[in-house]
Each structure stands twice: as C-alpha cells, then as structure tokens.
Amino acid sequence: MSVPDPKTRLDRRAFLKTLGSAGATATFVAAAAPQSAQAATAESLRPDIAAGLTGGKWEKAVALSTAGPGGNLNWKPGDSLKFLPPEKIPRGKAADTLATLPKAKLLTIYERMQLSRKWETTFKDLFVGGKDGLYGSFHPYIGEEAIAAGVMTALNDDDFIASTHRGHGHLIAKGGDLNKMSAEIFFKETGYNKAYGGSMHITDMSKGIMGMNGIVGAGPYLAAGAAMGALVRGTKQVAVVFHGDGAANSPYFFSAVRSATNYKLPVIFVIENNFQMIGVAMSTVTPTKYISDYVKGLDIPATPIDGNDVSAVYTMAKAAVDRARAGQGPSVIEAITFRWLDHSGFAGARVGVDGAAGLPYRSDEEVRAWMSRDPIARYKALLLDRKLVSPGELDKIDADAQKTVDDSITFARNSKNPDPATTALNVYANGAVAATQFFNRQGLAG
Ligand SMILES: Cc1ncc(C[n+]2csc(CCOP(=O)(O)OP(=O)(O)O)c2C)c(N)n1
C-alpha cells in the first residue's frame, strides 16, 4: 500500500484510498509535520489506521491540524494566510470604507458584536457552572462575530437570512430579541419557540430571520427560495445564507449556487470557514485550498476574506448586496475564521476563561493564535485608532451589553415552564390529531 508523503502536497487520491482501506471514516489522522505542537502517539490512534498510514513503519505522528489550517493538507508548509493580516488594527481600503459609515451605525456594529460575545460567554459560564441545570444543544459562535455583524450592516431590515445550528450571533446581529432567545435556552414558555425548539430552531420572521437550522446544508435552498420570491414580487429584497465549510460540501450548496446563478437570484452565500466540522480533518473532505474555489467556472464573485475583520466582511457584503439588488445575481463570500470553543457544548471550557483547551482535533497553540485575532478587539482598535468614537462610549456599550444579557437571563429564570397541555400545539401537522394517533399507537388513549 502506498503511503502519501505528508511533507509535500498531499496526494488526495492515495490518501483517501489509504484511509478507505484502513477502514477509517474520518476524524483526525496522522502525518509528519515537524512544526507541530500537539503530538499524538501512534498508540492513540486505532492501530489499523496507524498501520495503514505508515505501512507499519510508525515513527512519530502528529495531529493534522498543524499541517494546514484545520488539517487541510492542500496547504503547504510555509503557506501564509495572506487574507489574515497580522496587524491588530485593520487597515486598507476596507477599513477606509467602513470608517465612512455614520457613527451610530459604527456603534451598533460594536454593540451587536459585544452582545453576541457576552450573551454566549454568559451562557457558557452558566452551562459549565451547572447551577441552572441547563441542558440541550448549544453551538457557540464566539470568535466568529465579525461575520454576522459585517454582513448584517450591509442588509436592510426586511432582507432575509437563513442561519445554521451556530445561529445565535446571526439573530443578534439582525436585531433579534435576547429575552426570547434566553428563555428558549431555558425552555420557558416565553421563549421564541415557546420552549419546544431550543437553540437550533429559533426563527423571527418579523426580522427576516428564516430560522436557525439543525440540518447541515439546508440553508442554501431556503435563501435561494426567498430570493426567488423577492425577484418574482419585484421587492428588491436580498437573501443571505450563512453556513459552514462542512455545509459547503453538501449537494444542496452546489445545486443552489448553480440555480441561483442561472436565474440571477439576489442571494449571497456566506461560507463561515472555521476549518472545523465537529472534529473532521479538512483534508478528508475538502479538495481545494479555498472553499470558494468550488464555484470557479460560474463566473460569479467568490472571494475568501478575513472573517475576523468586520471591515473586510462589511465591504465585501456591501458589494455583493449592491450586485444582487441590481439584478446581477449571486455572490459567494468565504469568511475565514475560527471558533474558540468546542463544536457544541463546552468541552475544554472553564468558567471565566475564554476559549477551550485540550480538544483532540486541534492544538491549543492554534486556538491561541486565532484568539489573538479577536474580531472584537480588532474592531475596537480600529475605531479608537481613527478616533471615530471615544473609549468612554465603548466602555458604556460594554457595560450596557452585559446588563442586557443579565436582564435576559433574569427574564428567562422568572418565566414559566410550558404547560404540558401545549405539547402537541404549534406543529405543522394537526397537533391534536397527531397526538391522538400517537397515543392510540402506544395504547395510551384514555
Ligand atoms: C444533514 C446533516 N448531516 C450531519 C449533521 C451532523 N452535524 C452537525 S454540525 C456538523 C458539522 C458542520 O460543520 P460546518 O458546516 O463546517 O459548520 P460549523 O459547525 O463548523 O460551524 C455536522 C456534520 C447534521 N446536523 N445534518
């Protein structure tokens, strides 16, 4: 069996063949990358995978996450993330463009990024601290806030968004209601879904929020459909779908982008490339260096940008929105970013500490490097460096944002649990009939 040489560009076919013959289904595998910080021993992998990858001559193995971002071996050692400038203060044309926005808008961007960060951080502390007995899925967006904030700044209130399982930041950036969202996480009757949805089903059509969505890859068609509706009605509304790098590998993404290009739909595909799909190494599923390369050939704008720089996100989103409203069709924006915490829940997180450590599919060094590119700190530095706002104004927003978050949690705690009699209501099927049928099948009908 031939073994791909990980020191050079990966031979994907050989690699996947090797993986297949080793019976591996995914996750992180091993390669020799001398710059690695997090070494995994051969013993820590399934022996058949280890033997398959090394031809039995195992010497030293390291997690793939260090060979390229997220373990994407289409990156060669020494490649740099040119779209992630090392500077702490974003500069250049995008920053100049953002700086022309009215001050109130600049402050709203900052406020919504902080609300998102503080709301999720507070919930992280509540989940980890365990006092409120919280349970259920919670996919944190911490570290990715500039994407939602930048895109939403380019949208009108009546534009549509389709969100993901990682959707709290999208809702907050579009002006959603924190009280109702907190109450939903507490499963109280005052929640967005009256306690029956939880984090992944929050929807607010009054704000054009077509819903968070637990089905990976479902968003592209929802947004394309909303865009088609807007086109037919002639309303000039635009639809945006946010989704991850993993979802971009779904057939729905390809199909929706192709159809949207064909019909020149006013839709924007925003790929939040955080290089992580739960714990799957990108090398096993991603055949290109950039996800946006997937749509080459359609002749639509498809650009990787620094997703941790709100000025880059806003400027690119504004161009895409203008193009969509002018009837020129869709765009793809690949916002490069990183999530600080675990995929879902809070493994490796501690109360009062940012980021999660010790997760098996990434190195702590990688996490620290990305945390040093904190999108909020960088936006704050930009605002202050250009004297667009005063430090006192930002301090007040910080304090007010924390109070709003805390108030929403008090609201949730003080709300009632749902009445069990409402269980079968608010479902698409006729709830009462469906419940009767269910109880009959179970032999429980009274
Ligand atoms: C259709 C479907 N397949 C699989 C899953 C399980 N799943 C939940 S999140 C996830 C990874 C998604 O990765 P990505 O799209 O990159 O988003 P991220 O979590 O990184 O934000 C998977 C496979 C699912 N929810 N839906």
The ligand as a MOL file (V3000), in Angstrom:
LIG
                    3D

  0  0  0     0  0            999 V3000
M  V30 BEGIN CTAB
M  V30 COUNTS 26 27 0 0 0
M  V30 BEGIN ATOM
M  V30 1 C -27.6810 16.7620 7.2070 0
M  V30 2 C -26.8300 16.6870 8.4580 0
M  V30 3 N -25.7560 15.8910 8.4760 0
M  V30 4 C -24.9700 15.8310 9.5700 0
M  V30 5 C -25.2690 16.5790 10.6870 0
M  V30 6 C -24.3850 16.4990 11.9230 0
M  V30 7 N -23.6010 17.7530 12.0250 0 CHG=1
M  V30 8 C -23.9500 18.7610 12.8440 0
M  V30 9 S -22.9220 20.0730 12.7440 0
M  V30 10 C -21.9330 19.2800 11.6490 0
M  V30 11 C -20.6910 19.9360 11.1220 0
M  V30 12 C -20.9820 21.1820 10.3960 0
M  V30 13 O -19.7670 21.7820 10.0290 0
M  V30 14 P -19.7720 23.1760 9.3070 0
M  V30 15 O -20.8210 23.1980 8.2480 0
M  V30 16 O -18.3830 23.4650 8.8890 0
M  V30 17 O -20.2500 24.1960 10.4280 0
M  V30 18 P -19.5710 24.5530 11.8160 0
M  V30 19 O -20.1240 23.5970 12.8160 0
M  V30 20 O -18.0940 24.4320 11.6460 0
M  V30 21 O -19.9860 25.9570 12.0890 0
M  V30 22 C -22.4350 18.0170 11.3500 0
M  V30 23 C -21.8150 17.0740 10.3950 0
M  V30 24 C -26.4210 17.3820 10.6360 0
M  V30 25 N -26.7730 18.1510 11.6700 0
M  V30 26 N -27.1590 17.4550 9.5000 0
M  V30 END ATOM
M  V30 BEGIN BOND
M  V30 1 1 1 2
M  V30 2 1 2 3
M  V30 3 2 2 26
M  V30 4 2 3 4
M  V30 5 1 4 5
M  V30 6 1 5 6
M  V30 7 2 5 24
M  V30 8 1 6 7
M  V30 9 2 7 8
M  V30 10 1 7 22
M  V30 11 1 8 9
M  V30 12 1 9 10
M  V30 13 1 10 11
M  V30 14 2 10 22
M  V30 15 1 11 12
M  V30 16 1 12 13
M  V30 17 1 13 14
M  V30 18 2 14 15
M  V30 19 1 14 16
M  V30 20 1 14 17
M  V30 21 1 17 18
M  V30 22 2 18 19
M  V30 23 1 18 20
M  V30 24 1 18 21
M  V30 25 1 22 23
M  V30 26 1 24 25
M  V30 27 1 24 26
M  V30 END BOND
M  V30 END CTAB
M  END
